[in-house]
Amino acid sequence: MPLPLRRRAAALALALPALVLGLAGCSTPTAHRPAAWAAPELLVQPSAFAGVHGLAVDGAGRLLAGSVVGNSMWEVDRRTGQARVFIGAPEGQADDIAVGPRGELAWTNYLMGMLRYRERDGAPLQVLARDLPGLNSVDFDRRTGRLYASQVFLGDALWEIDRTGQKPPRLIKKDMGGFNGFEVGPDGWLYGPLWFKGQVVKINPADGAMQVIAEGFQIPAAANLDGKGNLWVVDTRTGELVRVELATGRKSVAKRFTPSLDNLAIAPDGMIYVSNMANNAVDAFNPATGQSQRLTGGAVAVPAGLKTEGDRLWVADVFGFREVQLSSGAVSDIFRMQREPELEYPFSVGLSRTQFALSSWFTGTVQLVDRATRKTASVIHGLKAPYDAIPMEDGSVIVAEIGTGSVTRLSGPKHAQRQLLADGLQGPVQMVLGSDGAVYVTEAAGRLLRVPATGGAPQVVAQGLQMPEGLAQTPWGSFIVAEAGAQRLVEINPADGSRRSVAEQLPIGLAAGPGLPPPYVPTGVAVGADGSVYVSADRNNAIYRIRPAR
């Protein structure tokens, strides 16, 4: 559905870039500023979630799905695939979901390190455990009601959780190798994969004894029992759904899906549901027939930073790195999570003639990718929440770090040499290299800044913006800025800071969970050679195009 558009009748003429901020030597624009903008149109269709992870089928037959980045739990209709928010943000943040013997619900707030619980629909939410970073998988023993949870990635431990929340968690075992996506069996043992060892094991919660059931997986992510002597395992790197015979450990591939699988759930009727975090997808697989059906999904997962050139749009998609053909809207993968082990949750993409630069504030990295080979050239580690990076033609990289409030040029062997271009910034979010050779930066505090590429005091181009994030320069010299706090795009004249609306009421500005930076998933903005504006929408996982009206 087209989004509402607010237009101003009067158009303000832009000064030539040679006069921008009183600087000389800028190239003269050849395009003309449009009188207005058309209504936004969908280039990439929206989807539910914001990365989908744990799945569970409750006693009422509801299929529940968790999203970490989206900070919410969803319900997916098992017949139609329609999805709705079941428990909203931030309490609903769920990496895994478990259903108890009396219909109780427990789920893991992975980024908050909490385990949440409620007795039944409408009952108050409780926190049963906290201060367990990376709390990942959870399940009940349906005979006894005992509750277990594991830490993975940000920890490596298995715990028994006190159902009353009065006692601290009991440590069962640590340093297992990433006990992910487990389930409690009818014998009281815990069955699940070891992410980092390529094995499926069972663990006795009484004493931590562990036995290997099967091995030889690439990255096993989750395992569920079917009650018929089989353990079903998803391998996230290969995209395979594998049946393991418990009696013999023999493996057989039942279905090959696309990589980036995260979890699964088996319904009482035997239907197996599988989640794919890179496509916001939930697939239903019938083991009796071998047939599968996609219930819900999308072409992208959590679209963030954007760059465009010619007929291509590149998308930092958090769980993937995507290329969109502008003429058709077709989406293809460059990288996707877990299939390429070096991919580190990209939130922004920078572009030069030879390289992409993928920034991840979550992992503190900038990944440099060769445009010709689509191979990773290097990864810069140890950065302080880098929100954006620009690869330069001389091999250096300009990085905006929100953790240090700075813009820095990294160069030399392993990019170890640092040249501070600007510091004291209040939340640098996104950057673009302007036609005048300077670096333009949005600042979460509400400003658009101009930073000389050789360093020096930043100059304020515009202020009073509401959580400005993505930006791009138009062919006629102005800047398009996404005001995530106001859910709109504005066009800013750099000569005097004046602005006009490009689009309003956009589904942007996804709220962050507790303890996470407020410029959470940066809204991406790109402008094509014809003046068309592209914007990523983190509230519905779509990408929009806004054409100039002339």
Disulfide bonds with the S-S distance in Angstrom:
none
